[in-house]
């Protein structure tokens, strides 16, 4: 008999190290051979993503009787990121999709999609880049919606949404055109699930990126899409976003932690042939081991309480995410310098890690947005 996806109860009974350890094994055995293809865009690792879901990687952070714990999800993502940064990003996309559905008060939506998303049977991502920028005064919302019987009609376009395909879903937000909000000020917003199989939704491949082209990233056009009430995550979206925002950002730490660890591995690998000259470089593996340990300790502490509404907690989440992005770029830069000319070869993963590290620093919320958010705090 073939392997079956774990039920939610079985996932919750799994200790974090066992899930992360199994994820690490699959990443080494099945993901590592695909990493170069994922980077250049010739491979989208759907089957490996589903395999991770089967062993519980996407379901551990589902709230259980109130509280939620993101630690296992972050540890699993870090194990993936140690092998492939692009897939760690897709893991974050899948985890955020699960996070949205798990926190929605729409019972019909949760019942229909909860297990499908958390077990990886249904894949998808997040279209909150533009909304997250809009909520902090950087961009205007690109999607507009108007109320009709049984749902909304949505139009507009999002330039980049990842971990998508013709049978995938993603969560995003539109601005209501038919009212002016509860207090007559800013227009209301609604968060919903977009069904990529809808003929009124068009996925357009993006121009080639400098890295991570196999992440299922598309421009998404909404041409008067009917979004039924069954696909509404939150109406209004504002309070919901405030509830899920810390988890949205904290889960990204998994990408950084995995990438930093492999950059340390790269520096260690060249120590024997190049250590005699690399010792003159100012940044050494020991520095990044200490930094990674600090980041992991702080991440695990914050990840235990993602619903914390305290302003101090929110500031700590933002500051941690900023440090994680900066540390990723620094570690990848150091790994390149330690490798020297051999790291400059296209076949060497050090240059892939450098390109992936810049993505950690610019994916929403990017370094500059995080600095703005801290200033606003």
N, C-alpha and C positions, 0 to 999 in steps of 0.2 A: 504494500500500500504506500502511496506517495505521502510525503510530509504534508501536514495540515498546519494552517496558520494557528497560532496560539489565540485562545479566547482572551478577552480583556482580563478576566479573573486570573487566568494562568499567567499572563504578563505581569500583573501586579504582584504575584507570588514569587516572581523571579528576582533574586538579589541582583543589584546593579552590576557587580563584577562579572556575573555569569553571562549577562546579555552583552556587555561591552567586550568581554573576552571572545564570545562567539562571533560578534561583529568583526573583531580584529582578525580572527581566523579566516572568515569569508573574504575580508578585504585583501588579505595577503594572497589567498589562493585564487580567488575569482576576479577581484577588482584590479589588482596590480597589473596583470597582463593587458588590461584595457585602458590604462591611464593615459598612454600616449595618444590613443585614438580618441578618447574623450576630450583631451586637450586640443587636438587639431580639428575636431568636429566630425570625424568619420564614425563615431560611436556614441549612441545614447544608451546608457546601461540600464534599461528598463527591468530586465530580468534580475539583475543584482539588487536593484532597489526593492523589488518585490521579495527577494530572498531575505533581505534585511528586515522587511516587514513581517515575514513569517516567523522570525525568531524573536520578535517583540521590540525591535529598535524604534518603531514609530508609535508605540502604545504606552510606554512607561510613564509619560508625563500627563496622561489623561487624569483629570481630577477625580478623586475617589472620596465620595461622601464629604465634599467640601474642599479640603486642602489639595494642593498640587505640588509635585516635586519634580524639578527639571534635571536633577543631577544625573540620572541614568541616561537620559536622552543626550545630554551634553557629552558624557563620557563615550557613548557609542559614536557620536558624531566626530569626536576627536580621534577615535580609532580609525574611522573612515578617512579623516583628513590627513592622518599620518601617511596614508598611501596615495590619496588623490584629492586635491583641494576642490576640484570641480564637483566631484561626487559628494563631498562634505557640504558644499553649497546646496546641491539638490536635496541632500538629507535635511538641511535646514528648511528648505521650501516645503518638503513633505511634513516635517514636524510642525511648521506653522499652520499648515492646512488642518492638521489634526487639532492643533491648539484652538483654532477658530471654531471648528465644529463642536469641540468638547465644551467650550465656554458659552455657546449660544443657548438662549432660552427657547429657541424654536424646537419644540419636542419632535415634530415631524421630520425636520432636517436632521437632528441628532440621531434619530432612530434609523433613518434611511442611509446616512453616510458614515456614522461613527465608526463602526467596525470595518467598513470598506477602506476608509482612509488609514486607520490605525494599524491594520494588518498588511497594508500595501497592495491589496487587491485593486484598489483605485488609486491612481497616482495624480499628483497635481502640485500646485504651488500657491504663491501669494502675489497679488498685484497691488501691494500697499506702498510701493516706492513713491508714486505720485501723491497718494493721500497722506503718507507720513510727512512728506515735504510740505504739503498744503497746511496741515495742522500746525506747523511751526513757521508759517509765513514765508516759505521759500517759493512755492508754486501755487497755482490755482488748480482745483480739481478738473480733470480732463473728461470725466464721464458725467453726463446729465441724465436724470430720470424723471418721469412724470407718472403719477398714480393713474391706474386704470383698474377696471374690475378684475379682481383676483391676482393683482400684482403690479408691476411697473413696466414701462417701456424705457429702455436705456439706449443711449447713443453716445458716440465719442470714440476715442482711441487711446490706448496705452502703448508707449514706445517699446518697453522691454518687460516681459513677464517670463519667468523661467520655470523649468521642470514641467513643460507642457507637451501635449500631443493631441491628436484628434479625439481621444476618449478620456481626456484629463479634465480636472476641475481646478479652479483657483478662486481665492477670496479677494474681493476688492470693494471699493466704495464709490458711490455716485452722489452728486449733489441734486437735491430735489428742485425741480423747476416750478412746482405748483404751490409752493408756500414760502414763507420767509422765516421759518424756524418758530420755535415755541414763543420766544419773546419778541418776535417781530424784527429781529436783528439779522444775523447771518442766516443764509438758507440752510435748511435741514439736510442731513446726510444719512445715507442708508448703506449698510454693509451687506453684501450678498455673495452667493456662490455663482460663478460663471461656468456654464457647461460648454466646453470646447466643441462638442459634437453638434451644437445648435447651428443650423445653416446660416443664421444671421450673424454669427461670429466668425470672423476670418483671421486665421493665423498667418502672418507673413514673416518668413525667415529674415533675421537681421543681417546686416553687413558683418563680415568676419571680425571677430574680436582678436585681441592680442593673445588671449588664452581662453581656455574653458569653453570652446565652441560647441562641445557636445552636451550642453546643459539644457537642451530643449527650450532655448530662449527665442521668443517671437515678439513681433509687434502684433497687437490685438485690436481689431476693428469691431466695434459694436454698431450694427446698422438696424436701429429700432428693434432691439432684442427684447422679447417678452420674458421678464423674470417673474415667475410665479411666487406667490407668498411662501411656498414650500422651500424656496431657495434663499429666503431672507435670513441672514445671520443676526442682524440687529437693526432695529428701527425705533429710535434714532441710533446712529453709529457712535456718537461721541462718548457716552458712558462705557460702551463696550470696548472701544479702543483704549480708554484709560485702564480698563481691567486687564486687557491682554498685552499692553505695550511692554511691560517689563519682561514678560516671557518672550515676546517677539525679539527683543534685543539680547537678552541673556543667552538664548539658544545659539546666537551667532558666535558665542565664545568657543563653541566646539570646533568651528572652522579654524580659529586662531590657534587653539591649544594643539591640535593635531599637526598643523603646518609647522609651528615652532619646534615641536618635538622632532619632526623629520629633518629640519634644518640643523638641529643639534646632531642628529645621526650622521648627516652629511659631513659636518665638521669632524666628527670622530673618525669617519671612514678614511679621511685623507690625513689623519694625524701621523700615521706611520711613515708615509713617503714624504710628507710636507711639513711635519711638525717642527722641524729644525728652523724653518723660515717663518712658518705661520705664528710662532710664538711672539713675533714682533708686532703682530696685529693687535690693536687695542681691545677688540672684543673677542673673547674666548668662549668655548662651549660652557665652561663653568658659570660664566656670567648669565648665559641664557637658561641654564638649568635652574639657577636661583630665581630668575625672573619668571620662568614658566611655573615653578612651584608656588610662587607668590600669587600669580594670576589664577592658578587652579584652586588654591585655597580660598581666595576671595570669591571666585565664581561659585564654588560649591556651597559656600555660606549663603550667598544671595539666592542661589537656585532653590534653596529649601523653602522659600517664602515669596513666590512670585506675585501674590496678591497683596503684598504689603502696600498700604496707601500712604505711608509716611513720606514726606518730601525728602528727608535725608536719605531714605532707602532709594528713591528714584534717582537722586543725584549720584549715589554710589554706583547704580547700574550704568548710568551714562558715562561716568568716569572710567569704570572698568572696561566698557566697550571701546572707549577711546584708547586706553592703554593697550588693549589687545590688538587693535589695528596697528598702532605704532610699533609694538613689539614684533608683530608678524613681518613688517617691512624690514625692521632692523635685523632680525634673525636671518631672513632670506638674503639680505645684503651681505651679512657676515659670511654666510655659507658660500656665496659666490666668490668672495675674496679669498676664503680659505681654499677653495678648489682651484683658483687661478685659471689658467688656460683650459684645463680639462672641463671646468664648469661652463665654459663658453661654447662648448659643442652642443648642437641641437639635441644630440642623443642623451645628454646628461640632465638628470632631473633637477639640478641646482637652478638652472635658468628657468625651468618650469615653475619651481617654487617661488622664484622672485616675481614672476608674472602673476602667479596666484596670490601672492602676498599683497600686491597692489590692489587686487580686487577686494580683499578683506578690508582694506583701508578706504575704498570708495563705494562699496555696496551700501545702500541705505540702511541705517543712517551713516553717511560718510563722515570722515574725519572733520571736515569743515562744518557739517550740520551738527555733529556732536559738540563741537566747540561753541557753536551758537546756542545750543540747548543748555550747556553749562552756564553760559553768560546770562541767558534768560532766567535760569534758576536763581 
